[in-house]
Amino acid sequence: MSTEPAWFKSSYSGSGGDNCVEVALHTEAVHVRDSKDTGRPPLTLSPAAWSDFTAYASADGV
């Protein structure tokens, strides 16, 4: 069984592959990284913090 996170790109990432955000979801954490610099440690958030962030980012007027 692999322990490597299953990364996926944001649905808002452009088709050109530039400036993409990748996310890996886990039960206890959400990892976020820059697709152009995958060697750096990812930003790790709680699922609640990720939910708050995505709700804010998708709100009207943002």
Buried (B, 14 or more C-beta within 10 A) or exposed (E): EEEEBEBEEEEEBEEEEEEBBBBBEEEEBBBBBBBEEEEEEBEBBEEEEBEEEEEEEEEEEE
